[in-house]
């Protein structure tokens, strides 16, 4: 049978370590006091997930907390059966009614209330302790005397010291030995266990963060793949309709040509039939004069050169229908090219940082070198040959001269920003130093809540209305393609620059206006 202590453990909240107060159940079936779990989750607000303190299961949204009525009733009954604070539940041995004891005498093996304690013997052999019913545990199993001393890692009585196996040993009072052991335990805890626990907590926290990152990445990739396949299906359906329409149109054209030729052949057939009939009539005539005086234009020569020329007018349907197949293959190639870009076949540039030596003084760079924000206060950066002098811009630390790469940025809702790539020899001052204002850089920008792209000083407005604060830049160096995607749901392709890259490319970022910032997130 479970003891009261075991039952108390089962009825205790693992956060406050006290008996449940208004217990509630989590979706993972663990129970906590409503106030305890509420306070815990308040500290997790804004972290993106709420976790169970017991099993660490995470919930994206803060779960509802239904009251566990059964557990609450059991906890209330357990508390009502417990003694009041200061009471032990052990009754006085000498009282007729249930009067709680305040002390127990190990010598008398009796428990005493305040009244009987005042009349109890004060001699040294009457050792008083906290109320207990386990008197034999406090006495020597050999001499049946009270345990008062400590020797050889054992609690002993005075007889053990005088005549027992511990005779002549250096013994200590239990209180002194207890204090020494407490001090030793404190040293062990503080010197070894506490740092070890802190190390475990730190590692567990890192693993929690890693798990959250993995989950977020998996969710992001899931959304990406779902969006890709959704758009593939839409594009395939559109391509199917287009190709079928092309085939239908070409079929109608060819059939019309064939119908026209058939009609012409029917006319020629009728003419030939009449000519043949007339010739047969001439051949059956007996009068030579009539036969010789008849005109010879009876269509007989149509079976000669004229027929050979006419045969060449028949259409070749294979050539016309191949056009539909060409449009089909072209469309599929376009879809496959977009899928390659969208599926991140390139290398994710996770170690991309901002090069503070290129930043304008009005660009504030975060300590982790990932975020650039516009600042009215000049940063007073040291002089640098590569620093921009005119526009609020900064370059990335890495350059790309081959392969496929992508990186993602989070952008501000306010102000204006631009992202793209540039050759390293872009000018550092003057109008030509702005990314996109020259033939050495390419840029996607948002201004007045509208997207536009810029290259070689030419600006093209995009029809997409901004709906997401995350942008992916995808670079395929060898094919000369630079694409921009809005990481919305579904993911939207914004624009692709196509051309030829002849120099290494550096990621470029621009911010201007109050509240404008760009942060590298991958």
Buried (B, 14 or more C-beta within 10 A) or exposed (E): EEEEEEEBEEBBBEBBEEBBBBBBBBEBEBBBBBBBBEEBBEEEEEEEBBBBBBEEBBBEEEBEBEEBEEBBEBBBEBEEEEEEEEEBBBBBBBBEEEBBBBBBBBBBBBBBBEEBBEEBEEEEEEBBEEBBEEBEEBBBEEBEBBBBBBBEEEBBBBBBBEEBEBEEBEBBEBEEBEEEEEEEEEEEEEEEEEEEEEEEEEEEEEEBEEBBEEBEEEEBEEBBEEBBEEBBEEBEEEBEEBBEEBBEEBBEEBEEBEEEBEEEEEEBEEEBEEBEEEBEEEEEEEEEEEEEEBEEEBBEEBEEEEEEEBEEEEBEBEEBBEEBEEBBEEBBEEBEBBBBBBEBEBEEBEEBBBBBBBBBBBBBBEEEBBBBBBBEEEEEBEEEEEBBEBBBBBBBBBBBEEEBBBBBBBBBEEBBBBBBBBBEEBBBEEEBBBBBBBEBBBBBBBBEEEBBBBBEEEEEEBEBEBEBBBBBBBBBBEBEBBBBBBBBEBBBBBBBBEEEBEEBBBBBBBBBEEEBBBBBBB
